[in-house]
Amino acid sequence: MKTVVLVYSGGLDTSVCIPLMREEYGYDRVVTVTVDVGQPAEDLLQASEKAKILGTEHYVVDAKEEFASQYCFKALQANGNYQGYPISTSIARPIIAAKAVEIAKRLGATSFAHGCTGKGNDQFRIEYTLRVLMPESTIHAPIRERNMTRSWEIDYAQRKGIPIQQSLEKIWSVDENLWGRSIEGGKLEDPDFSPPEAIFQWTRSAQQAEDKPFTLEVQFEKGVPVALNQDKASPANLIQKLNRLSGMNGIGRVDIMEDRMLGLKVRENYECPAAMTLLAAHQALEALVLTREELAFKKTIDEQWTKLAYEGLWYDPLKSDLEAFIQCTQTRVTGTVRLELYKGGLKVCGRKSPWALYSEELASFDTTSFVQSDTTGMVKNFGMQSRMYHHLAAQKGSPS
């Protein structure tokens, strides 16, 4: 039988691909693969039910813990932030594609399909991973190849009896994983449209958030969070717990104009409560234990790592090279950070570490261990060339 493996979310784009694969692409056997990276249980169930209704051979892969430890926490160690939001959708695509390849190899299939449009980033991320892990594969992207609009997809789904949630009035789509939730489409694409409260599921508005400050202590070991308020948890469970705690305190909403890989400037809404909280705590701890030179250089490394991860180049050799440096710095990022969450505000209140480069004895104005008079010569000669320039300019006039 001619088999195709469809990377399947259960949403509109991937659902319309099922009849298209049979009727337009000539596949007898459509295998759908849904990868659990932290979606709601009802979404996974809905995807399975749709797959059953549409007659596919369906697989669900639980990858939450792997995604949390090997993707989310790597992004955390690299302070992964793209244009103002914690990268989340982008880091889920490589593991989703990799799990689809595992299923395909098990079944002896070499053809894949996905529901990405030709305007977004995911087509690059998914197809890159598929081609790295299975170079001989054939890849179909019906939405892109047939230049379909969202309205056409809704009409097609209704004609084919495909159960969908979208309508022409409520057309936005949601992508969700442990590290973040993105909401886009419809009126949300308008940069001047105020998003309705109904689109948010993980976070409360500042007005509806808890009415008293919440103190949170995050414990890190080698750059990885291991406990919240001294309660240890697995990576996935820790993230899920923090999504709830931070979200109820109004942390995590991001509304930005994002520059996609193709150069399109688009409006995006995100909810990333755990990610934003952990990034603030992680950076506070790094500032305590890393040297000034390490912090400055790591900022450049982090930015390059984030760019590669955003583009889905998870297997690029440079990414591995950058991670070698990042992992070396993280060996000392151990300690605890205390934060206060209140009505959308996130404040670092304290941090401590056995690797702290802070010395109260040296820094305090009330001690004499640091001999202040020793800096007299340093201060006298500080900025010598700059001072010489201004002295010459005063004599000869500024050069034209």
Contacts in CASP RR format, 6 or more apart in sequence:
PFRMAT RR
TARGET T0000
AUTHOR 0000-0000-0000
METHOD contacts of the structure
MODEL  1
MKTVVLVYSGGLDTSVCIPLMREEYGYDRVVTVTVDVGQPAEDLLQASEK
AKILGTEHYVVDAKEEFASQYCFKALQANGNYQGYPISTSIARPIIAAKA
VEIAKRLGATSFAHGCTGKGNDQFRIEYTLRVLMPESTIHAPIRERNMTR
SWEIDYAQRKGIPIQQSLEKIWSVDENLWGRSIEGGKLEDPDFSPPEAIF
QWTRSAQQAEDKPFTLEVQFEKGVPVALNQDKASPANLIQKLNRLSGMNG
IGRVDIMEDRMLGLKVRENYECPAAMTLLAAHQALEALVLTREELAFKKT
IDEQWTKLAYEGLWYDPLKSDLEAFIQCTQTRVTGTVRLELYKGGLKVCG
RKSPWALYSEELASFDTTSFVQSDTTGMVKNFGMQSRMYHHLAAQKGSPS
1 28 0 8 1.000
1 29 0 8 1.000
2 26 0 8 1.000
2 27 0 8 1.000
2 28 0 8 1.000
2 29 0 8 1.000
2 111 0 8 1.000
3 27 0 8 1.000
3 28 0 8 1.000
3 29 0 8 1.000
3 30 0 8 1.000
3 31 0 8 1.000
3 107 0 8 1.000
3 108 0 8 1.000
3 109 0 8 1.000
3 111 0 8 1.000
4 21 0 8 1.000
4 25 0 8 1.000
4 27 0 8 1.000
4 29 0 8 1.000
4 30 0 8 1.000
4 31 0 8 1.000
4 109 0 8 1.000
4 111 0 8 1.000
4 112 0 8 1.000
4 113 0 8 1.000
4 140 0 8 1.000
5 31 0 8 1.000
5 33 0 8 1.000
5 100 0 8 1.000
5 103 0 8 1.000
5 104 0 8 1.000
5 107 0 8 1.000
5 109 0 8 1.000
5 111 0 8 1.000
5 112 0 8 1.000
5 113 0 8 1.000
6 14 0 8 1.000
6 17 0 8 1.000
6 18 0 8 1.000
6 21 0 8 1.000
6 30 0 8 1.000
6 31 0 8 1.000
6 32 0 8 1.000
6 33 0 8 1.000
6 56 0 8 1.000
6 112 0 8 1.000
6 113 0 8 1.000
6 114 0 8 1.000
7 14 0 8 1.000
7 33 0 8 1.000
7 96 0 8 1.000
7 97 0 8 1.000
7 100 0 8 1.000
7 112 0 8 1.000
7 113 0 8 1.000
7 114 0 8 1.000
7 115 0 8 1.000
7 126 0 8 1.000
8 14 0 8 1.000
8 32 0 8 1.000
8 33 0 8 1.000
8 34 0 8 1.000
8 47 0 8 1.000
8 51 0 8 1.000
8 56 0 8 1.000
8 58 0 8 1.000
9 34 0 8 1.000
9 47 0 8 1.000
9 175 0 8 1.000
10 34 0 8 1.000
10 43 0 8 1.000
10 46 0 8 1.000
10 47 0 8 1.000
10 50 0 8 1.000
10 51 0 8 1.000
11 47 0 8 1.000
11 50 0 8 1.000
11 164 0 8 1.000
11 165 0 8 1.000
11 173 0 8 1.000
12 150 0 8 1.000
12 153 0 8 1.000
12 154 0 8 1.000
12 157 0 8 1.000
12 164 0 8 1.000
12 165 0 8 1.000
12 166 0 8 1.000
12 173 0 8 1.000
13 115 0 8 1.000
13 116 0 8 1.000
13 117 0 8 1.000
13 143 0 8 1.000
13 153 0 8 1.000
13 173 0 8 1.000
14 32 0 8 1.000
14 114 0 8 1.000
14 115 0 8 1.000
15 50 0 8 1.000
15 54 0 8 1.000
15 157 0 8 1.000
15 162 0 8 1.000
15 163 0 8 1.000
15 164 0 8 1.000
16 142 0 8 1.000
16 143 0 8 1.000
16 148 0 8 1.000
16 153 0 8 1.000
16 156 0 8 1.000
16 157 0 8 1.000
16 160 0 8 1.000
16 162 0 8 1.000
17 113 0 8 1.000
17 114 0 8 1.000
17 115 0 8 1.000
17 140 0 8 1.000
17 142 0 8 1.000
17 143 0 8 1.000
18 30 0 8 1.000
18 32 0 8 1.000
18 51 0 8 1.000
18 54 0 8 1.000
18 55 0 8 1.000
18 56 0 8 1.000
18 162 0 8 1.000
19 54 0 8 1.000
19 160 0 8 1.000
19 162 0 8 1.000
20 142 0 8 1.000
21 27 0 8 1.000
21 30 0 8 1.000
21 113 0 8 1.000
21 140 0 8 1.000
21 142 0 8 1.000
22 28 0 8 1.000
22 30 0 8 1.000
24 142 0 8 1.000
25 113 0 8 1.000
25 140 0 8 1.000
25 142 0 8 1.000
27 111 0 8 1.000
29 57 0 8 1.000
30 54 0 8 1.000
30 55 0 8 1.000
30 56 0 8 1.000
30 57 0 8 1.000
31 56 0 8 1.000
31 57 0 8 1.000
31 58 0 8 1.000
31 59 0 8 1.000
31 103 0 8 1.000
31 104 0 8 1.000
31 107 0 8 1.000
31 109 0 8 1.000
32 47 0 8 1.000
32 51 0 8 1.000
32 56 0 8 1.000
32 57 0 8 1.000
32 58 0 8 1.000
32 59 0 8 1.000
33 58 0 8 1.000
33 59 0 8 1.000
33 61 0 8 1.000
33 99 0 8 1.000
33 100 0 8 1.000
33 103 0 8 1.000
34 44 0 8 1.000
34 47 0 8 1.000
34 48 0 8 1.000
34 51 0 8 1.000
34 58 0 8 1.000
34 59 0 8 1.000
34 60 0 8 1.000
34 61 0 8 1.000
35 60 0 8 1.000
35 61 0 8 1.000
35 63 0 8 1.000
35 95 0 8 1.000
35 96 0 8 1.000
35 99 0 8 1.000
35 100 0 8 1.000
36 44 0 8 1.000
36 60 0 8 1.000
36 61 0 8 1.000
36 62 0 8 1.000
36 63 0 8 1.000
36 64 0 8 1.000
37 63 0 8 1.000
37 64 0 8 1.000
37 67 0 8 1.000
37 92 0 8 1.000
37 95 0 8 1.000
37 96 0 8 1.000
37 177 0 8 1.000
37 178 0 8 1.000
38 64 0 8 1.000
38 67 0 8 1.000
38 176 0 8 1.000
38 177 0 8 1.000
38 178 0 8 1.000
38 236 0 8 1.000
38 240 0 8 1.000
39 176 0 8 1.000
39 177 0 8 1.000
40 176 0 8 1.000
43 176 0 8 1.000
44 60 0 8 1.000
47 58 0 8 1.000
47 60 0 8 1.000
48 58 0 8 1.000
48 60 0 8 1.000
50 162 0 8 1.000
50 163 0 8 1.000
51 58 0 8 1.000
52 58 0 8 1.000
53 163 0 8 1.000
54 162 0 8 1.000
59 103 0 8 1.000
61 99 0 8 1.000
61 102 0 8 1.000
61 103 0 8 1.000
63 95 0 8 1.000
63 96 0 8 1.000
63 99 0 8 1.000
64 178 0 8 1.000
64 236 0 8 1.000
65 234 0 8 1.000
65 235 0 8 1.000
65 236 0 8 1.000
66 95 0 8 1.000
67 92 0 8 1.000
67 95 0 8 1.000
67 177 0 8 1.000
67 178 0 8 1.000
67 236 0 8 1.000
68 178 0 8 1.000
68 234 0 8 1.000
68 235 0 8 1.000
68 236 0 8 1.000
68 238 0 8 1.000
68 239 0 8 1.000
69 224 0 8 1.000
69 235 0 8 1.000
70 95 0 8 1.000
71 91 0 8 1.000
71 92 0 8 1.000
71 94 0 8 1.000
71 95 0 8 1.000
71 179 0 8 1.000
72 91 0 8 1.000
72 178 0 8 1.000
72 179 0 8 1.000
72 235 0 8 1.000
72 239 0 8 1.000
72 275 0 8 1.000
73 223 0 8 1.000
73 224 0 8 1.000
73 225 0 8 1.000
73 235 0 8 1.000
74 91 0 8 1.000
74 323 0 8 1.000
75 86 0 8 1.000
75 87 0 8 1.000
75 91 0 8 1.000
75 179 0 8 1.000
75 275 0 8 1.000
75 306 0 8 1.000
75 309 0 8 1.000
76 223 0 8 1.000
76 224 0 8 1.000
76 225 0 8 1.000
76 275 0 8 1.000
76 278 0 8 1.000
76 279 0 8 1.000
76 282 0 8 1.000
77 223 0 8 1.000
77 224 0 8 1.000
77 282 0 8 1.000
77 326 0 8 1.000
77 327 0 8 1.000
77 330 0 8 1.000
77 333 0 8 1.000
78 301 0 8 1.000
78 302 0 8 1.000
78 305 0 8 1.000
78 306 0 8 1.000
78 309 0 8 1.000
78 322 0 8 1.000
78 323 0 8 1.000
78 326 0 8 1.000
79 279 0 8 1.000
79 282 0 8 1.000
79 283 0 8 1.000
79 286 0 8 1.000
79 302 0 8 1.000
79 306 0 8 1.000
80 86 0 8 1.000
80 87 0 8 1.000
80 279 0 8 1.000
80 302 0 8 1.000
80 305 0 8 1.000
80 306 0 8 1.000
80 309 0 8 1.000
81 87 0 8 1.000
81 279 0 8 1.000
81 306 0 8 1.000
82 90 0 8 1.000
82 258 0 8 1.000
82 306 0 8 1.000
82 307 0 8 1.000
82 310 0 8 1.000
83 256 0 8 1.000
83 258 0 8 1.000
83 259 0 8 1.000
84 254 0 8 1.000
84 256 0 8 1.000
85 254 0 8 1.000
85 256 0 8 1.000
85 258 0 8 1.000
85 268 0 8 1.000
85 270 0 8 1.000
85 272 0 8 1.000
86 179 0 8 1.000
86 180 0 8 1.000
86 270 0 8 1.000
86 272 0 8 1.000
86 275 0 8 1.000
86 276 0 8 1.000
86 279 0 8 1.000
87 179 0 8 1.000
87 306 0 8 1.000
87 309 0 8 1.000
87 310 0 8 1.000
88 177 0 8 1.000
88 179 0 8 1.000
88 180 0 8 1.000
88 181 0 8 1.000
88 182 0 8 1.000
88 270 0 8 1.000
88 272 0 8 1.000
88 275 0 8 1.000
89 122 0 8 1.000
89 175 0 8 1.000
89 177 0 8 1.000
89 180 0 8 1.000
89 182 0 8 1.000
90 121 0 8 1.000
90 125 0 8 1.000
90 309 0 8 1.000
90 310 0 8 1.000
90 311 0 8 1.000
90 312 0 8 1.000
91 179 0 8 1.000
91 309 0 8 1.000
91 312 0 8 1.000
91 314 0 8 1.000
92 177 0 8 1.000
92 179 0 8 1.000
93 122 0 8 1.000
93 125 0 8 1.000
93 126 0 8 1.000
93 129 0 8 1.000
93 312 0 8 1.000
94 125 0 8 1.000
94 129 0 8 1.000
94 312 0 8 1.000
94 314 0 8 1.000
94 315 0 8 1.000
96 126 0 8 1.000
97 125 0 8 1.000
97 126 0 8 1.000
97 127 0 8 1.000
97 129 0 8 1.000
97 130 0 8 1.000
97 133 0 8 1.000
98 129 0 8 1.000
98 133 0 8 1.000
100 112 0 8 1.000
100 130 0 8 1.000
101 129 0 8 1.000
101 130 0 8 1.000
101 133 0 8 1.000
101 134 0 8 1.000
103 109 0 8 1.000
104 110 0 8 1.000
104 112 0 8 1.000
104 134 0 8 1.000
104 137 0 8 1.000
105 134 0 8 1.000
110 134 0 8 1.000
110 136 0 8 1.000
110 137 0 8 1.000
110 138 0 8 1.000
111 137 0 8 1.000
111 138 0 8 1.000
111 139 0 8 1.000
111 140 0 8 1.000
112 130 0 8 1.000
112 134 0 8 1.000
112 137 0 8 1.000
112 138 0 8 1.000
112 139 0 8 1.000
112 140 0 8 1.000
113 139 0 8 1.000
113 140 0 8 1.000
113 141 0 8 1.000
113 142 0 8 1.000
114 122 0 8 1.000
114 123 0 8 1.000
114 126 0 8 1.000
114 127 0 8 1.000
114 139 0 8 1.000
114 140 0 8 1.000
114 141 0 8 1.000
115 141 0 8 1.000
115 142 0 8 1.000
115 143 0 8 1.000
115 144 0 8 1.000
116 122 0 8 1.000
116 123 0 8 1.000
116 126 0 8 1.000
116 141 0 8 1.000
116 143 0 8 1.000
116 144 0 8 1.000
117 123 0 8 1.000
117 143 0 8 1.000
117 144 0 8 1.000
117 148 0 8 1.000
118 141 0 8 1.000
118 143 0 8 1.000
118 144 0 8 1.000
118 262 0 8 1.000
119 260 0 8 1.000
119 262 0 8 1.000
119 264 0 8 1.000
120 260 0 8 1.000
120 261 0 8 1.000
120 262 0 8 1.000
120 264 0 8 1.000
121 260 0 8 1.000
121 261 0 8 1.000
121 262 0 8 1.000
121 310 0 8 1.000
121 311 0 8 1.000
121 312 0 8 1.000
123 141 0 8 1.000
123 144 0 8 1.000
124 261 0 8 1.000
124 311 0 8 1.000
124 312 0 8 1.000
125 311 0 8 1.000
125 312 0 8 1.000
127 139 0 8 1.000
127 141 0 8 1.000
128 312 0 8 1.000
128 313 0 8 1.000
128 314 0 8 1.000
128 315 0 8 1.000
129 312 0 8 1.000
129 314 0 8 1.000
129 315 0 8 1.000
130 137 0 8 1.000
130 139 0 8 1.000
131 137 0 8 1.000
131 139 0 8 1.000
132 315 0 8 1.000
142 148 0 8 1.000
143 153 0 8 1.000
148 156 0 8 1.000
150 166 0 8 1.000
150 171 0 8 1.000
150 185 0 8 1.000
150 186 0 8 1.000
151 168 0 8 1.000
151 171 0 8 1.000
154 164 0 8 1.000
154 166 0 8 1.000
154 167 0 8 1.000
154 168 0 8 1.000
154 171 0 8 1.000
156 162 0 8 1.000
157 164 0 8 1.000
158 164 0 8 1.000
166 172 0 8 1.000
166 173 0 8 1.000
171 185 0 8 1.000
171 186 0 8 1.000
171 187 0 8 1.000
172 183 0 8 1.000
172 184 0 8 1.000
172 185 0 8 1.000
172 186 0 8 1.000
172 187 0 8 1.000
172 188 0 8 1.000
172 199 0 8 1.000
173 183 0 8 1.000
173 184 0 8 1.000
173 185 0 8 1.000
174 181 0 8 1.000
174 182 0 8 1.000
174 183 0 8 1.000
175 181 0 8 1.000
175 182 0 8 1.000
176 182 0 8 1.000
178 236 0 8 1.000
178 239 0 8 1.000
178 240 0 8 1.000
178 243 0 8 1.000
178 274 0 8 1.000
179 239 0 8 1.000
179 272 0 8 1.000
179 274 0 8 1.000
179 275 0 8 1.000
180 202 0 8 1.000
180 270 0 8 1.000
180 271 0 8 1.000
180 272 0 8 1.000
180 274 0 8 1.000
180 275 0 8 1.000
181 201 0 8 1.000
181 202 0 8 1.000
181 270 0 8 1.000
181 271 0 8 1.000
181 272 0 8 1.000
182 268 0 8 1.000
182 269 0 8 1.000
182 270 0 8 1.000
183 195 0 8 1.000
183 199 0 8 1.000
183 200 0 8 1.000
183 269 0 8 1.000
183 270 0 8 1.000
183 271 0 8 1.000
184 266 0 8 1.000
184 267 0 8 1.000
184 268 0 8 1.000
184 269 0 8 1.000
187 193 0 8 1.000
188 195 0 8 1.000
188 199 0 8 1.000
188 267 0 8 1.000
188 269 0 8 1.000
189 266 0 8 1.000
189 267 0 8 1.000
190 267 0 8 1.000
191 257 0 8 1.000
191 267 0 8 1.000
195 255 0 8 1.000
195 269 0 8 1.000
197 205 0 8 1.000
199 269 0 8 1.000
200 253 0 8 1.000
200 271 0 8 1.000
201 271 0 8 1.000
202 243 0 8 1.000
202 247 0 8 1.000
202 252 0 8 1.000
202 271 0 8 1.000
202 273 0 8 1.000
203 246 0 8 1.000
203 247 0 8 1.000
203 250 0 8 1.000
203 251 0 8 1.000
203 252 0 8 1.000
203 253 0 8 1.000
203 271 0 8 1.000
203 273 0 8 1.000
204 210 0 8 1.000
204 247 0 8 1.000
204 248 0 8 1.000
204 249 0 8 1.000
204 250 0 8 1.000
205 250 0 8 1.000
206 250 0 8 1.000
206 343 0 8 1.000
206 344 0 8 1.000
206 345 0 8 1.000
207 343 0 8 1.000
209 247 0 8 1.000
209 248 0 8 1.000
209 249 0 8 1.000
209 250 0 8 1.000
209 342 0 8 1.000
209 343 0 8 1.000
209 344 0 8 1.000
210 248 0 8 1.000
210 249 0 8 1.000
210 342 0 8 1.000
210 343 0 8 1.000
211 343 0 8 1.000
212 342 0 8 1.000
213 340 0 8 1.000
213 341 0 8 1.000
213 342 0 8 1.000
214 245 0 8 1.000
214 249 0 8 1.000
214 340 0 8 1.000
214 341 0 8 1.000
214 342 0 8 1.000
215 338 0 8 1.000
215 339 0 8 1.000
215 340 0 8 1.000
215 341 0 8 1.000
215 349 0 8 1.000
216 228 0 8 1.000
216 229 0 8 1.000
216 245 0 8 1.000
216 277 0 8 1.000
216 338 0 8 1.000
216 339 0 8 1.000
216 340 0 8 1.000
216 341 0 8 1.000
217 228 0 8 1.000
217 229 0 8 1.000
217 230 0 8 1.000
217 336 0 8 1.000
217 337 0 8 1.000
217 338 0 8 1.000
217 339 0 8 1.000
218 225 0 8 1.000
218 227 0 8 1.000
218 228 0 8 1.000
218 277 0 8 1.000
218 278 0 8 1.000
218 281 0 8 1.000
218 336 0 8 1.000
218 337 0 8 1.000
218 339 0 8 1.000
219 225 0 8 1.000
219 226 0 8 1.000
219 227 0 8 1.000
219 228 0 8 1.000
219 230 0 8 1.000
219 335 0 8 1.000
219 336 0 8 1.000
220 226 0 8 1.000
220 281 0 8 1.000
220 282 0 8 1.000
220 285 0 8 1.000
220 333 0 8 1.000
220 334 0 8 1.000
220 335 0 8 1.000
220 336 0 8 1.000
220 337 0 8 1.000
221 334 0 8 1.000
221 335 0 8 1.000
222 330 0 8 1.000
222 331 0 8 1.000
222 333 0 8 1.000
222 334 0 8 1.000
223 282 0 8 1.000
223 285 0 8 1.000
223 330 0 8 1.000
223 333 0 8 1.000
223 334 0 8 1.000
224 235 0 8 1.000
224 330 0 8 1.000
225 238 0 8 1.000
225 278 0 8 1.000
225 281 0 8 1.000
225 282 0 8 1.000
226 232 0 8 1.000
226 233 0 8 1.000
226 238 0 8 1.000
227 233 0 8 1.000
227 238 0 8 1.000
228 238 0 8 1.000
228 241 0 8 1.000
228 242 0 8 1.000
228 245 0 8 1.000
233 241 0 8 1.000
239 274 0 8 1.000
239 278 0 8 1.000
240 274 0 8 1.000
242 273 0 8 1.000
242 274 0 8 1.000
242 277 0 8 1.000
242 278 0 8 1.000
243 273 0 8 1.000
243 274 0 8 1.000
244 273 0 8 1.000
245 273 0 8 1.000
245 341 0 8 1.000
246 252 0 8 1.000
246 273 0 8 1.000
246 274 0 8 1.000
246 276 0 8 1.000
246 277 0 8 1.000
246 341 0 8 1.000
246 346 0 8 1.000
247 271 0 8 1.000
247 273 0 8 1.000
249 341 0 8 1.000
249 342 0 8 1.000
249 343 0 8 1.000
249 344 0 8 1.000
249 345 0 8 1.000
250 273 0 8 1.000
250 341 0 8 1.000
250 343 0 8 1.000
250 344 0 8 1.000
250 345 0 8 1.000
251 273 0 8 1.000
251 276 0 8 1.000
251 277 0 8 1.000
251 341 0 8 1.000
251 344 0 8 1.000
251 345 0 8 1.000
251 346 0 8 1.000
252 270 0 8 1.000
252 271 0 8 1.000
252 272 0 8 1.000
252 273 0 8 1.000
252 275 0 8 1.000
252 276 0 8 1.000
252 277 0 8 1.000
252 344 0 8 1.000
253 269 0 8 1.000
253 270 0 8 1.000
253 271 0 8 1.000
254 268 0 8 1.000
254 269 0 8 1.000
254 270 0 8 1.000
254 271 0 8 1.000
254 272 0 8 1.000
254 276 0 8 1.000
255 267 0 8 1.000
255 268 0 8 1.000
255 269 0 8 1.000
255 270 0 8 1.000
256 267 0 8 1.000
256 268 0 8 1.000
256 270 0 8 1.000
257 265 0 8 1.000
257 266 0 8 1.000
257 267 0 8 1.000
257 268 0 8 1.000
258 265 0 8 1.000
258 266 0 8 1.000
258 267 0 8 1.000
258 268 0 8 1.000
259 265 0 8 1.000
260 266 0 8 1.000
261 310 0 8 1.000
261 311 0 8 1.000
276 346 0 8 1.000
277 339 0 8 1.000
277 341 0 8 1.000
277 346 0 8 1.000
280 339 0 8 1.000
280 346 0 8 1.000
280 348 0 8 1.000
281 337 0 8 1.000
281 339 0 8 1.000
281 348 0 8 1.000
282 333 0 8 1.000
282 337 0 8 1.000
284 337 0 8 1.000
284 348 0 8 1.000
284 350 0 8 1.000
284 351 0 8 1.000
285 333 0 8 1.000
285 335 0 8 1.000
285 337 0 8 1.000
285 351 0 8 1.000
285 353 0 8 1.000
286 295 0 8 1.000
286 298 0 8 1.000
286 329 0 8 1.000
286 333 0 8 1.000
287 295 0 8 1.000
287 351 0 8 1.000
288 351 0 8 1.000
288 352 0 8 1.000
288 353 0 8 1.000
288 356 0 8 1.000
288 357 0 8 1.000
288 358 0 8 1.000
289 332 0 8 1.000
289 333 0 8 1.000
289 334 0 8 1.000
289 353 0 8 1.000
289 355 0 8 1.000
289 356 0 8 1.000
289 357 0 8 1.000
290 298 0 8 1.000
290 329 0 8 1.000
290 332 0 8 1.000
290 333 0 8 1.000
290 357 0 8 1.000
291 357 0 8 1.000
294 329 0 8 1.000
298 325 0 8 1.000
298 326 0 8 1.000
298 329 0 8 1.000
301 322 0 8 1.000
301 325 0 8 1.000
301 326 0 8 1.000
302 326 0 8 1.000
304 318 0 8 1.000
304 322 0 8 1.000
305 319 0 8 1.000
305 322 0 8 1.000
305 323 0 8 1.000
305 326 0 8 1.000
308 314 0 8 1.000
308 316 0 8 1.000
308 318 0 8 1.000
308 319 0 8 1.000
308 322 0 8 1.000
309 319 0 8 1.000
313 319 0 8 1.000
332 353 0 8 1.000
332 355 0 8 1.000
333 353 0 8 1.000
333 355 0 8 1.000
334 353 0 8 1.000
334 354 0 8 1.000
334 355 0 8 1.000
335 351 0 8 1.000
335 352 0 8 1.000
335 353 0 8 1.000
335 354 0 8 1.000
335 355 0 8 1.000
336 351 0 8 1.000
336 352 0 8 1.000
336 353 0 8 1.000
337 348 0 8 1.000
337 350 0 8 1.000
337 351 0 8 1.000
338 348 0 8 1.000
338 349 0 8 1.000
338 350 0 8 1.000
338 351 0 8 1.000
339 346 0 8 1.000
339 347 0 8 1.000
339 348 0 8 1.000
339 349 0 8 1.000
340 346 0 8 1.000
340 347 0 8 1.000
340 349 0 8 1.000
360 367 0 8 1.000
361 367 0 8 1.000
361 369 0 8 1.000
362 369 0 8 1.000
362 370 0 8 1.000
363 370 0 8 1.000
393 399 0 8 1.000
END
